[in-house]
Every structure is written in C-alpha cells, then in structure tokens.
Amino acid sequence: MKIMCLLLILIASGVFPAWAGDEVEIITMESNKAAIDAVQVHADYLWTLIAAILVFFMQAGFALVEAGFTRAKNAINIFMKNLMDFSLGSLAFWAVGFGLMFGVSKTGWIGTSGFFLSDWAPGGDPWVLMFWMFQCVFAATAATIVSGAMAERTNFVGYLLYSVIITAVVYPIFGGWAWGSLFNGSGWLEGLGFIDFAGSTVVHSIGGWAALAGAIVLGPRLGKYTKDGSTRPILGHNIPLAGLGVFILWVGWFGFNSGSTTAATKDIALIAVNTNLAAAAGAVFAMFTSWIKFGKPEVGMSLNGALAGLVGITAGCANVSPTSAILIGAVAGVLVVMSVMFFEKIKIDDPVGAVSVHGVNGAWGTLAAGIFNTGGTSASIIGVQLLGIGAAFLWSFGASFILFKVVDMAVGLRVSPEEEIEGLDFSEHGGNAYPDFVEVSSTGSAM
C-alpha cells in the first residue's frame, strides 16, 4: 500500500509519466503553471465582460431616473436620448475616442493611435476587444449624465451632435490624462500620482461639468422661476420609476467599481464593500439632511443621496477602508442636498440634480481618495488631487460651453416655447408615452 501511494506521488510530481490508454502525458510544474495561468486569464475576461454588462445596464437606470424625475410629456424623449447617446457614443468611441484616450502619446496629453480599433486585427490579441468594450460603456456613462441636466427643453438634433462630441473628444482626452497607461498611452496627470481608480472625476465630474455648461447655455425650463424671483417646483411624473432606476444604478455600480480591476482577483471584495457602504451612507445622510431642511424625509433627495455616495466612493473604492467609505458617502449625502439647493438659488435649472450628484460629488470623491488613502496622505497627494479636479473642471466645462454655443448657433440647442409646452414626446418624436391617460391641471381641466 505504501509503495502504491509513493508511485502516485511520483506520478503527480512528474517524475514518472501517467498512462491513459496508449497516450502519455507528463505532468510538470511548468505545465501546471501554464494551466493555472490560462484559467486566470479566462477568469479575467469573464469578469471584465460581466462588469461591462453591469455598467451597460446602468443606461437603463439613468433613463428611468431621468424619466421619473421629469414630466410625462417628455418620457419618450428621455428614452430616445439614452438610447442614442449609447448607440452613437459607441460608434464615436470606436472611431475616435478610444484612440485619443489610450493611443500612443509621447507628451501625455493626447493619444495618436488606435483609431477605428486598429490595434486589433483578426487573430490578434483579443484583450484589445475586451478592454475596448469595458471602456466603451464608461464613455457612454459620461455622455448620458449630461442628458438629465438638459432635460425637457433640448433640441433632439442638437443633443445628438453634442453627445457624439463628448464621447469622441471631451471625455476621452481627459480620460487619457488620468488613465492612458492602462493600455498603450500615458497621461501627464497619472504621471503625477493622480488617484481616481474608477472615475469619480474621469467619468462623473467630466459628465457633471459638461451638464453644468449645457444647463447654463440652455437656460431654465419655462415657468421654473417666476417674475418675482421665486422658484416654482416642477414635479417629476413617476417617482417609483426613478426609485427603480436608482436601484438599477446601485447594482450596476458593483460592475463599475469592482470591474475596474479588469481582473478576477481578491481585490474586488474590498471594492464591493466600500461601494455598498458609501451608497447606504449617502442615502441615509441625504434623507436626514432633507428631513431637517424641509421637515419631511424627501424621497428625491434620498435617492440622489445614494447616487452621490456611489459617485463619491468611485475614485477611492480600492484604496480606502470601509469606515472611510462610510464617511465619504455620508459627506456626499449632505453635500448633494446643499448643492441642489445652491443651484436652485442661483437659478441653474437641473431637473434631476445631475450637476450636484456627478460634478460636485465627483470632485469630493476624488479629493477624499487622497485624504483617506490607506497608504497615507500628504500635502503633495492632496495637491495632485486638487490639480486633477481643477483640470477636469476647466477642460470639461470650458470645452462643453464652447461646444453648446456652437451647436446652438448651428442647429439650435433649445426647442421653441410652444414645443416645450406641448412636450418633446410629440413635437420631437410624434409620440405619446401614455396614450390612455390625460394630464389635468390642479383645477381639474385638461391640459
């Protein structure tokens, strides 16, 4: 019996071959390592694809949030915009954006290769395709953030034009500054040590500051602000729809943050926990803040609080502790309420709070990634984080403001007052999201 056990050990160690019929397979340490490496590579591909699918599913979440927080007469328009910013954005990112973001860059400012996915050819490295797919859904997220702040009054043709430019140029150029070395490029900002693991600034602030520029150029919705300077609330038509959208986004964010490893490793455990805790803290603290400010636990603020927590933790999800994640989310929850109120006060009309959720809390999350860094913090680290936050604002807001002005002059960025009153579903798409229902005013008359 002992001899048999010894022989089995020797066969397993590769000293003796193992016979299977007439075939002989010699098991060695090298062949075992190759097999293990192959399993890991395939696991990395599978996890990255699953994460990309989760991030794509966030498009549904954004569409539901935006539709729920706005009026019924614009629901079709909301979904058309979210459909097209992903569809056109995918093509734009394939043709131009990916190359600008991850192409070879000698200066660290702009990529110069990889356009039209030219880094891949049949039989080539399939990781090029997998990496492109994951980055494509991130690019679409940055573009769709803008839609919410400009809802209910934007010309559809104008929306298509600026959505393509943001996905093809505005987002990728800054993305290359921070993430270029993830592929073939290099970025001047990442070279300084900028921390933004999954995109609090790269994705969310870039989208948020572009949204701010769009909201300013468009101006507020008709009736939002009265002649005496007071604000008139324009209520969303379906808060449960918006709530469902937030839950979908929360689910998708596990792919957004944990998937940014682009590898099936143990690191995703901490990232997932931090993501969840920050979102929970954001929702709770936004609820209590609104309760104190308005006398009731306001649902819209609470929902945006969860999103603010998710945005806030995105930069530091891999390099802060769970306790720090709760603090980051808690600050984000308070900050989003105060920010929404601030923009209301200065008469910038953002129907869904996109600027506050993504722009403001993207900046907070990026700063927090340096403050709460588990490897230690310093004035130098904080300085680089602030530099990245400032560079993102100057680039995204500045470029987008010019872009919106050009689009406005070329095709008109805003619909006519008559079309806005009638609703974009009919004027832009010839449809009605709720044909069996009639909207009535508070007096009971049909509108």
N, C-alpha and C positions, 0 to 999 in steps of 0.2 A: 504493500500500500504506500509505504514511504517512497519507494522507487517511482511509482506511478505519479505521485504528487511532484516529485523532483523533475520528472520528464515534462510534465505540464508547465511547470515554472520555466524550464529551459526553453520550451517551445514559445511561450508567451514573451520571453525576453529576446527572442530572435536568434538564440544560439543554435537551435535545431529548427528546421522547416516544419510547417504544419501541412499535411497532405489532405486535399479534398478531391477524391477521385484520382484522376491522373494529373491534376494541376498542383503546382507547388507555389505557395505564397509565403514569402519570407517577411515576417513582421519585424521591423526595426524601429528604433527611436525616431529616426528621420521620417519614416512613413507614417508613424503615429502623429508626429507633429504636423505633417502636411495635411492629414485628415482632420485634425483638430482646427488648424488654420482655415481650412475650407468651410468647416461648419460655422466658424465665427464670421467669415466673410458673408456667407449666405444669410446668417442671422442679422448682420448689419444691413444688408439690402432689404430684408423683410421688414425690420423695424423702421427703417427710414421711409419705406413705402407706406406702411401703416400710419406713421406720423404725418406724412404728406396728405393722406386721405382725410385724417382728422382735421388738418388745417384747411383743406378744401371744404370740409363740412361746415367750417366757420362761416363761409359765404352765406349759407342758409341762415345761420344765426344773425349775421349782420342784416340780412334782408328782413327778417322777422322783427328785429328790434326797431329798425328804421320805419317799417310799415306800421307797427303797433304804436309808435310814438307820434305818428303823423295822421293826417285826416284820411278818411275812407276814399275820398275822391282822387287820391294820389297813389293808391296801393299798387296798381298795375305799373305805374311809372317807377316806383321804388324797385319792384322785382325786375323790371327790364334793365334798369341801371346796374343792379347787382349781377345780372346775367351777362351783360355786355362788358362790364369792367373786367370780369374774369376772362371772358372769351377773347375780346380784343387785346386785353392785357397779356394773355398767354402768347398770342402771336407777336406782340410787340417785344416781349421779353425774349422770345426765341430769336427774333431777328436782330435786335439791337441791345436790349437791356442786359442780358447775360454777359455779353462781350464787354460792355462798358464797366460792369461790376467786377467780373472775375477774369477778364483778359489780361494778358501780359502788360505790366505797367512799370516802366523804368523810373517814373517820378513818384508813384504812389498816389496820383491824382485821378487818372482815368485809364481804363483798360483799352487795349488796342487790338485784341484778337478774340477769336471765339464767336464771332457773329454768325448767325444762322446755324448755330450748333456745329460749327466747322471743326471743333475739337474732336468730334466723333465721326467715324466712318464705319460702314458695315464691317464687322469683325474686330472693331476697335474696343477700347476699354468701356464696358457698359456702365462703370461708375459715373462717367460723364453724364449719361442719361439720367441716372438716379439722382445725382446731385442737382442737375437742372430741374428735375421735377419738384424736388423739395424747395428749391429757391423760387421757383415759379409761383407756388401758392403763397409764399411770403410776399412777393411783389404784388400779387392781386390783393392781399390784405391791406397793404399801404394805400392802394388806389381806392378801395371801397370805403375806407374811413372818411374820405372827402365827401362822399355822397350824402351822408347824414346831415352834415352842417349846411349843405346847399339844397336840402330837400324842399319840395313844393313850389319852387319858382324858377327852376333851371331849364333852359332850352335843351332838349334831348340831343340835338346835333352838337351843341357846344359841349355838353357833358361827354360825348364820345370822343371829341377831339382832345380835351384836356386829360381824360382818363388814359388815353394812349400815350401822351407825352409824359405823364407822371410815371407810368410803368416802364416806359422805354428809356427815360432820361433822368428825371428828377430823383426818383428812388434809387436807381442803380448806381449813380455817380457817388452819392453819399455812402451807399452800401459798400462800395469798393474801398472808400476811405477807411472803413471800420472792419471789413471782413475779407478784403481782397485776397489775402494769403490762404484762405480756406481752399482755394483752387489754384489758378495759375498766376494770380495777380499779387499785388502788395498795396497796402494803404498807409498813407502818411500818419493817419490818426492811430491806427492799431500799432504802428511802429513806436508810438509814444507810450503804449501800455493802456490804451483806452479799453474799459471793461463794458461790454454790452453783449452778454452771452447769446440771448435770443431775440434782442431787438426792441427794447423799450424806446430807445432813440432811433435806431436804424429803421425800424418799421413804423412804430406808433407815433413818435414825435414828428417824423417826416410827414406821415399822413395827417397828423393833427395840425401842424403848422400850415400845410397846404390847404386844409379845410378852413383855417382862420382867414387865409388870404381870399379864398373863394367867398366866404360869408361876407367879408368886408366889401369886395367888389360888387357882389350881388345886391347887398342891402337887405333890410328886413322884409319879411312877408307883409302883405297888405293887412292892416288892422292890428299888427303886433304892438305897435306903440301909438298911443293916442296923441292928440294935439297938445294936451297939457303935460306931456312927457311921461305919463304913467305907462305901465306895461299891462297889456291885456293877454292873459293866458290863452294859448291856442292848444286845446287838449288833444291828445292822441286818441285814435278811434278804437284801439283794441289793446289794452294793457296786458291781458293774458297772452296775447300773441308776442308782445315784447318780452314778457317774462319767459316764455318758451325759448325765445331767441337767446336770452342771457344764459339759460341752462345749456343750450347747444354750444354757445361760445365757451362756457366753462369746460365742457367735455373736450372741445377741440383744442383748448389751450394746453391740455396734457400732451398733445402731439406737438403743439407749437414750441413749448419749452423743452420737454424731455426729448423730443425728436431732434432738437438742435445739436445733440451729441453726434447725430448721424452714425451712431454705433450702438449695438445692443450690449451695453455694459452696465455694471452695477451703479454707475453714476446717476442713472435715471431715477433711482429710488429717492434720493435727496431732492432732486429737481421736482418730482411729482408732489412730494410732501410740501415743499415750500410754495409751490403753485397753489395748492389747495388751501393752505393756511392763510396765505395773503388774500385770496379771494374771499374767504369766510370773514376775515377781519375787516376787509373793505366794506362788505355788505353790512356787517353789524355796526360799525362806526358811522357809516353814512346814514343808517337808519336812526341811530341815536342823535346824530347831528341835526337831521331834518326834524326829528321829534322836538328837540329843543328850540329850533328856529321857527317851526310852523305850528307847533302844538299837537301834531299828529305824526306817526311814523309813515312818511311819504313813500309810496311804492316806487315811483320813478327814480328818486334819489337812491333808494336802497338797491335797486337793480344796477344803476350806474356805479354804485359803490363797489359791487362785486367786480364789475369790469375794470374799475380804477385799480382795485387791488391786483387783478391779473396783469394789467399793464405795468404797474409799479414793480412787480416781482420779476418781470421778464428779463431785465438786464442782469440781475444778480442771483437768479434762481439756482445757479450752480456754485456760487461762492459765498453764500451767506447761510447762517444757521436757521433752523426752524423758528426759534424765538425772534430772530431778526426779521424773518419773513412776516411774522405777525405784526411787528412794529411797522414795517414798511406798508403792509396792507392797511393798518389802522390809520396811518397818516394819509394814505391815498383816499380812504373813505371820507375823512373830514375835508380833505383838500378838494375833492370833486364837488362837494356841496357848495363850498365857499367860492370855488371857481365859476360854477354855473351862475351863481348869484352875481358875481362880479361882471361877467359878460352880459348878463341881463341889464345890469345897471348902466353899462356904457353902450347899450343898445346894439350889441352884435347878436343877431338872431341865429342861434344854433339849435334847430328843433330837437335834436337828440343828445346834445351835450358832447358831441364828438371832440371838440377842441379841448374841453376840460378833461374828459376821460383819457384821450390819447396824447394830445400835445402836452398839457400841463403835467399829467401823471407819468408820461413817458420821461419827461425831464426829471421829475422827482425820483423815479425808479433808477435812472442812470446815476444820479448823484448818490442815492442810497447804496448802490452796488459798490461804490468806493468807500462810503462811510462805514458800512457793516462788513466789509471784506474780511473773511475768516483768516486770511493770510496777513492781516494787519493793514492799517491805513496810515496815510501821511499827507502832508500838505501837497506833495508832488502828485500823489494819486488823485486827490480831490481836484487839484488844478487841471489835470488832464481830463477828468470827467466834466468839469465845467467848460473846458475848451470844446469838448465834443458836443455838449448841449448847445453852446453858443453857435458853433459852426453849423449844426443841424438847423437851428432857427434861421440863421442868416441865409443859408442856401435854400432851404425848402420854402420859407415864406417869401424870400426875395424872388426866386425863380418862378414860383407859382403865381405871385402877384402880377408879374410881368406877363406870364402865360395867360392868366384870366383876362387881363386887359386886352391882349392881342386877340384872343378868341372873341371877346365882346365886340371888338371893332370889326372882326372878320365876318362872324355869323350871328352875333348877338348872344349874350350869355343868359339873358333873362327873358322869360315869356312875357306877353302883353298882360296888362291888368285884367282884361276880360278872360284870357285863358287861365290865369291864376285863380280867378274867382270860380270859373267853371270847373276847374280841376284838370290836372295834367293827364289823367287817365283818358278822358275824352278828347281833349284838344291835341295831345301828342300821339295817342295810340288808338283813338277811336273805340275805346272800350269802357266797360263799367265792371269794377271788381265785385260789386254786389247788386246785380240787376233786380233782385227780388225785394230790395229794400229802398225806401225813400227817406232821404235825410230831411229832418224837420228842425225848425228853429225853436227857441225856448218858448215862443208864443203859440206853437202848435201848427204853424203854417209851413207848407212845403218850401224847401229852399232850392 
